[in-house]
Amino acid sequence: MAGSPTSLANVRAALTLLGALRRGGLTHGVLCPGSRSAPLAVAAALLEPGGLRLHTAIDERSAAFFALGLGRASGQPAAVITTSGTAVANLLPAAVEADFGSVPLLLLTADRPARLKGCGANQSVNQEVFLAGSCRWLGEGDPQGLAAMEPAGLADLARQALAAARGDGAGRSAGPVHLNLPFDEPLHADGADLSRLAAALADAPSPPATEAPATAAPGHPVSQASAGTALDPDRPGVVVAGPWRGAPAAWPAHVEALRRWQRRSGWPVLADALSGLRGLPDLETVTAYDLMLPEASGGDGLAPGGDRQVLRLGPLPASRRLQRWLAAQGGPQVLVSEGDGRRLDPLGVVRGQASAGLAAWLAEQPPASGAGEASGASLALANGWRRAEAAVQALLERELAGEQGEPALARHLSRLLPAGLPLMLANSSPVRDWESFADPAAPPRPMHGFRGASGIDGTLSSACGLAEALGALVLVSGDLALLHDANGWLWRPQLGGRLTVVLIDNGGGGIFEQLPIRTQPAAALDFERLFAMPQPVDPLALAAVHGVPGRRLEHLDDLEGALAWALAQPLALLVVPTDRRRDAALRQRLRTMAADLADPLATNGPIPSP
């Protein structure tokens, strides 16, 4: 067509853009098939010798979650490359999770030029708005086509995208970025042209570019550390640590700052299962708080007095009981996030929020007025939590002995998995069971979960991305969550990291057994069809179709041997059958027993033996 760019110009523009991303630190690209995206695909392949690791996937939804796992583990964005049309819509679930979970992610989508938009041209849709509500920034190529852009402009586009995806340190956390890139035809260059282009660009100097700040997306206001974020370490208080959402590089300073605060204040640390803090040396954590707290807290709960201070780290833990307990407290609460300036207090009780991270917050605290040691009142409060924790753990040891259900599985797994082996917990029941029933004396390990939007989308694909980046991973998932992302098994042939999947096969959505649904007359008529939705699929057979070996455990006594076998495989599935109705009743019984056991702390009474 007259006036259209040549196919070689399209590839040259794509190579310039991806090359700038590569020089800016991009190491992983995830490519989905398509014609309109052909220049990007060819450019990505040409960059492989220069260090870009290219993964391929036929399912854009799975590809985006794989990239999400890569970004979570590394702290750096991976790039997903797709064609135009509905392919872009499939990126939305991962973009939502990356947004709420503060995970860096680059979404590169090929598009038609502007002259083909809004005129009925095939596969021409308003894809530039599909992801807008979840992205930190939308960058767009020249409406005529990417080949119409100068190299400096392409380099600037790459620089802005990387800066926005990583977060700018001023209250905008890491997150997803969408680059919508029009390409005009012709799209496909021949091999001889590509060889000459690759050779020429390999010797060419990097094009100049100027800095341009990324702008925040609507709905993501910047929030600096607000006034009133000081707490008094000489007075009693507690630390509530939610899921870790900071960059991997910030983790050591975060842990050390928390140790310093606990040594100075004596405050107990109520650590969510995904906080990563459980079992770390020189840090005392409380893990059974969800079991200790009563169903309806009046505010005093486990410790006397209504003016306890609360230092909250990151988003709220999953425990609804803890959330109610926090909402009922009368003392000041301060929230410290790791670079996320958005409001993270759905309870509406936080006095102030600091977004620069715990290490920075601690450095800004005024000098303590005391002698530099924890006060007697603070130590008494911490001791009360400690005594209750010990009593509840003894109760769990007794009551879970010989059990075969999900609470017992969480406890056994926490002990049997090797120290330091990363673990991902799927949403719904697995993450909640680990929070309540995992052994606090178990070895520490990196913990991962995707609680940003708390969906079951992309569970297996996200785990594959984590395993690829970390080298090894264990995923604990329910049957519906795993089946919902069955295309994740397609990663097997190119997966570089080892992945062991522990599947809780309870015949449907076990989380609904823990909600007051069966008691509702209309729902009770057909609970299985309307809510649990068991699927007639053999997970071992489905995995086997994809070349994944698996075993079914009939008894938890077989778990240790099965784990040893599975961990030696590149990718393996262990299926643990459970009874969701029985497990729901067991959880409720344990919660009632534990709350009754811990309740005497409200009046400083003795803890009865379990």
N, C-alpha and C positions, 0 to 999 in steps of 0.2 A: 504493500500500500504506500502511495506517495506520501512522503513526510514522516513515515513511521521510522522509529529507530531500528537499526539492524539488530539481529539476534546477538551479535558479539557485543554491541554496546550495552545491551541488557545485562549480559553476564559480567561485563567490566564494571558496571555500576553496582551490581550485587556483590562482586568480589571486593570492591572498594569499601562498601558498607560493612560486610562481614570481616574484612581484614582489619578495619578500625576497631570493631568489637573485639577481635582476637587480640590486638595489641593492647586493648584496654583491660584484658584479663579473662575474656570468655574462653572457656576450655571445653565445654560440652554443647553440642547441637543435637537436637532431636528432630529428625526429618520425617514428614508424612508425604505420601505420594500426591502428585498433582501436576497438571500441565502449566497452569498460570505461574506456579512457583518454580518452574524448571530453572530459571536463571539462578535462583537462590540455592537450589539443590546442587547444581553444577559448581557454583562458587564454594559451597561448603565442602564438597569433595576435593576441590583444588587446594583447600586450606588444611586438609588432613595431614599432609607431610609437615606442615608448620606447627602442628600441635593441637589442632582442633579435633576432639574426639567426636565422631559422628555416629549416632544411634538412629535406627530407623524403626518406624511403627506404622501400621496401616490404620490405626484407630487414633484420631486426634485427641479424644478424651483421655485415653490411656497414655498417649505421648505427653500430654500436659502434666499429668500426675507423676509420671516418671521424672520429668524435669523438676517438678515440685520437690520430690524426694532428694534429687541431686542438690537443689538449692538449700533445703533444710540442713543437709549434712555438711555442706561445704561453706555456707554463708555467701556464696557467689551465685549469680543468676546463670541458669542454663537457658539456651535459646530454643524455642519450638518453632519450626518452620512449616507452614501449611499453605495450601492453595486457597482459593477464594470460595465464597458461598457458605453453605451450611457447615463446612469444615471449621470455620471461625466460631460458629455457635457452640461447637463441641468443646471449645476451650474455656467456656464460662465457669463450669464447676471448679476447675483448678484455679482459675483467676479469683474466684470468690474466696477459696481457702487461703490462697497466697495473700490476699488482701487482709483478711482478719487474722491470719497467722503470722503476718510480717515475714513472709518468705520471698526472697528475690527471685524474679522470674521474668524472662523476656519472651514475648509472643510476637513473632514475625509472620504477618499474613500477606500473601500476594493478593492483588486486587486488579480489577479492570481500570483503565484510565477513565477520567471524568466524562469523556464524550460518550462512553458506553453505559453510564449510570443513569437510571431513571428513564430508560427508553425501551425496556423490554428485552435487552440483550441477555443471552443465556448466562446464568450463574452470576448475574450482577445484582447484588443486594446491598443494603445499607450496613455493611459489616463494620464500618468504622464506629458505629454506636453500640455494637453488641456487647462490648466489654467495658464501656466507658465508666459505668457505675462502680467498677471494682478496681480500676487501674490507677496507679499513681500518676501516670502521664500517658497521653496519646500523641505519638509522633507520626507524621504523615509525609510520604514522599510527594514529589511534584505531581500534581493532578494529571499532567500529560504522560507521566511515566518516570520511573526512577532514572532512566538513561538521560533525561533532560537535566539532571542535577550535576553540579560541579563537584569534583572530589572533595573540596573543602566543606561543602554543604553536607555531603554524605558522612564525612568524618564528624562534623558537629552533631548530626542526628544520632550517630552511635554514641558519642560522648554524653549527650543529654540522656539517652536511654539508660546507659549504665549508671549514671549518677542517680537517676530517679529510682531505678530498681534497687540500688543498694541503700537508699536513704541518704539524706543530706546532713544528718547530725543536728538539725534544728527543729526536732520534733516530728519530722517525717520519717517513719520507719521504712525499712526495706519492704518491697512488695512487687506486684506485677506491673509491667509496662507493655503497652501495645504499640508496635510499629506497623502501620498499615501502608503497604508498599505497592503502588500501581505499576503494572508492566504492560506496555503496548506490544503488539505483535510486530514481527515474528519473534518467537520465544526460544527456538532451539537452534543452537550453533553447532557447526560440524566439528569433528574431532581435530582436524588440522588447525582450524582457527583457535580452538581451545588450547592446544599445545603451544602455539605461538604466544597466546595471551598469558598463559601461566609462566612461560619463560621470561617474557618481557616484564611482567609485574614483579617477578621474583627479584629482579635487579633494580627496580625503581625505588627511589626514596619515598618515605612516608609523606603523603600530602599534608600541607599546613592546614591547621584548623584553629578556630577561636573558641574560647570557653563561652558557653551559654547556659545559664542556670535552668534546671528543670522546674516546672511549675507544678504545684500540687493540684490533684484532681478535685473537682467540687465535692463537698461533703467530707473532706479530709482536712479539717482546720489544723493549723500549726499551733501547738501549745507548749510554751516554755515552762520551766519549773515555776509553779504558782507559789504565791506567798503562803506562809503557814505550814511549811513542810518539816519543821523541826519537831523532834520528839525528845523526851527527857529520859536518858538511860538510868537515872537514879530513882525512877518511879516504875511500878510494875507495868508489864505489858507483854504482848505476844507478837510473834512474827508469823504471818500467814503467807506461805510461798506457793504461788500458783504455777502453772506450766511455764517452763522456760521458753522464751521467744526471742532471746537476744542472739547476736552473732556468735558463732563458735569461738572466735578470737577473744570475745569479752568474757567467756566463762571463767577462766582462772581468777581474774580480778574480782568477779562477782562472788565467787566462793570465799575468797580470802576476806573480802569486805564483810560478808555475813559472819564469818568466824570471829572477826574483830568485834563486830557489834554484839554477838552473843557473849563473848568473854567479858565485855564491858558491862552489858546490861543484865546478863543472866536470863534473858527472855527465852522461853521455849519456842522452837520453830516447828510450826504445823506445816508439814511438807507434803504437797500434792504428789501423787505417783509420777507425774510428768515433770516435776520440778528438777529432777536429777540430783537432788540433795540427799536422798536416803542412803544411809550406809557409809557416807563419806567420813574419813577420820577427822577427829577434833571438831565434830559438829554434832550436837545432840538434836535429834528430830523426834517429833511425835507423829505417828502414822495412823493410829486407830481413832482419830478424832471423830470420824463419821459414825463409828460404832458407839463411842462414848456419849455423844450428845443426844439429848432426848428429842423426840419427834417435834415437840413444840417448846422452844427455849424461851424462858422469860427474861433472859438478859444476863442473869448471873451464871447460869450453867455450871461449869466445872470449877469456877473460881469465885470467891466472894468479892463483893464490891462492884460498883457499876461504872467506875471511871478508868478502867484499864485502857492503856494505849494499845494501838494496833499498827504495826508496820506491815503493809501488804505489798508483796512483790509480784508484779505482773498481773495477768488476768485472774479471775476467781477460780479456785479449784472446783471440781465437778460436784462436790458434796453439797446437796441442798440443805442438809442440817447445819453445816458450817455456815452457809450463806445466811440462814435464818439467825444463827447465833451472832454473826457479825452485824446484822441489821439491828439487833436488839442491844448492842453495846452502847454505853453512854459516854465513853472516853473518846479522845481524838484519834482519828484514823488517817494515816498518810499512805499514799500509794506511790511506789517507785517502779517505773517501767524502764525497759532497756531500749531507749531511743524512740518509743512510740508516744507521740504527744496527743493522740486521740483520747477522748474520755473513756476510761475503762472501769467505771463504777456504776453498774446497773442498780446497785442497792441505794445509791444516792446518799451515802453517809461519809464519804471521804472529805476531809478538811482541805487537803491540798495534794497535788500530784506533781511529782518530779519525773522528768522523762529522760534524763541523761544517764541513768543507770545507778545501781546501788553504790558502786565505788565512788562515783562523783558525788552522790547524795551524802555519803558518810564524810567525805572530805569537807563538805560545806557545813556540817553540823557545828553549832557553837560549842565551846568547851563545856564539859560537864561540871556541875557544881559540887559533886561529891568527891570521894577520895579515890576515884578511879577504879573502884571495884563494885560489883553488883550489890544492890541493897538487900537487906534481909527480907523485905517484903517481896522483892522480885524473885529471890531464891525460893521463898516459900511457895509462890505461885508456880514456879517451874517444877518444884518438887511434887506438887499436887498433880500436875499433868503427868509427871514421870511415874508416879505411883499408880495412877489410873491406867496408863499405857501398859505397865508391867502386869497388872491384874487382868486386863482384857486379853493380852497376848497369851497368858496362861489359860484363860478360858478358851481361846481359839485352839490351842494345842489339844485340849481335852475334847472339845466338841467336834473338831475336824478329823480326829484320829479315825481312820477307817472309812471316811466319807469318800465318795467318788465323783461328786459334782463340781461345778465351776468354782466355788470358793476354795475347795481343797486343791483344785488344779492350780489356781493362782499361788497358793502357798508352796506347793511342791515345786512348781517351776521356778519361783524366786530363789529357792535353795539349790536347785540342780543346775541351772544355767551357769556356765563359767563366768568368773569375775571379769568385768570389762566388756563382755559381749553385748553389743547394742541390742536393744529391744524396742519394738514398736507395738503399741497397744491400739487395736481398732476401737472405734467409738461404740457407744451403748454399753453393754455389760462388761466386756473385757477390761476397759480402763477403770470402771468403777470397782470391779472385784479386786483388781490389783491394788487400788487405793486402800481398800479395807482389809484384805486378807493376805496380802503378800507379807512374808516374814521380814520384820525390820532389821533382823540380824543378818539378812542375806547379803552377799557381796554387792558392792556398788557397781553400777553400769550406766552407760549413756541411755537415756530414755527418750523415746520419740512418740509423738501422737499428733494428730491433726484435729485439734479441738477448736480451731478458729470459727468454723461454722458447724462443727459437730456432725457432719454428714458421713454417710458410708460410701460416698463416691470415691472411686480411685484407690481403694484400700490396697489391693495387691500391687498395682502399678506404682504407687507411692513407696511401698516397701521395696520393690525392685530398684527404684531410684536410690533409696537409702543404702541398700546393700551394695549397689554399684560404687557409690561414693565412699562408703565406710569399709568395704572389703568383706563384711559379714554382718548378718542381721537375723534376728528371730522375730517373726510376726505372730501375734496372738489375735485371732479373728473369729467372729461368729460366722455361721454358715451363710446367712443372707448377705452379709457384707462382702464375703469372698465371691459369692456367686454374682453379685451385682457388678463385679469387676473381673469377670471370667476372662476377658481378653488380656488381662495382666499375665496369664500363663504364656502368652506369645513372646514374652521377653526371654524365655528360657535359652534359645540358641545363642543369644549375644550377651547374656548376663555375665559380667566379669566377677561380681562379688557372690559370696555364698549366701543363700537364703533358706531358712527353715521356717515353714508355715505350720503353726499349731492351730488346727481348726476345731472349734467347739461346735460339735454337731448336735444341736438341741432341737432340730426339727422346726425351725422358723425363728421369728423375732422374740428372743427371750426377754428383751427389755420390757416388752409390753406386759409380761407376767408380773412385773414389779410395779406396775401402775394400776390405779383403781379402775380398771376397765371391765373386768369380768363381772363386777358387782353391778354394772349398769345394765338394766334389763334388755335394752335393744341390742347392745354389743354382745351380751352374754348369749344371745340366741345363736350367734355365728362368729364367735371370737376367732376361731382358727382361720376362717376365710377372710374376715375383714381386717385382722391385725397381725396375727402370727404368720400367716401365709407360708406354710411349709411347702417346699418345692420337691418334686419327685426326681431329684438328680443325685446320683452317686458321686460325691466329690472325688473319690479315689479314681473312678472311671474317667471323669472329666479331666483330671490331672494327667492320667495315663495317656489320654489322647494327645496331649501336648508333650509327651515324653518325660513327664515328671513322676518319679517313683514315690510311693506312699505306703503307709501302714496304718491300720486301725487298731487302737488300743481298747481292749475290753476291761482293763483294770489299771488304776493309777500305779500299782506296783510295777507295771511294765514301763513306766514313763522313763526311768533313768536309762535303761538299755535302748529304748526307742530313740531317745535324744542323742545318745552316743552315735547311733547309726545315722540319724538324720543330719547331724552336724558335720559328718564326714562327706556328705553328698554336696554337689554344687547347688542343687535345688531339690528340696524334698518336702513332702506333706505328711503330717501326722494328724490323724482324725481321732478326736476324743468324744465319743458319744456321751451325752448327758440328758437328764430329765429336767426340762425348764420349769415345770410346775413344782416339782419337788425342791429344786434349787431356790426358787422364789420363797417357798415356805421356810427353808433353812436360813436364808438371809434374814428374813423377818424375825425368826426366833433368836438368831444370834444378836441382832440389833437390840431386841428387847432385853435379853440377858445382859449384854454389855452395858447398856445405859443404866440399868438397875444397879449393876456392879459399881459403876463409876460415880453414881449420883451422890454418895456420901461426901465427895469432895466439895460439894456446894456448901456444906456446913463444917468443913474440915474434920469430918468424922473418919473413923477407921475404914479402910478398904477391906471388905470381907473376902475371904478366900473363895476362889471360883468353884 
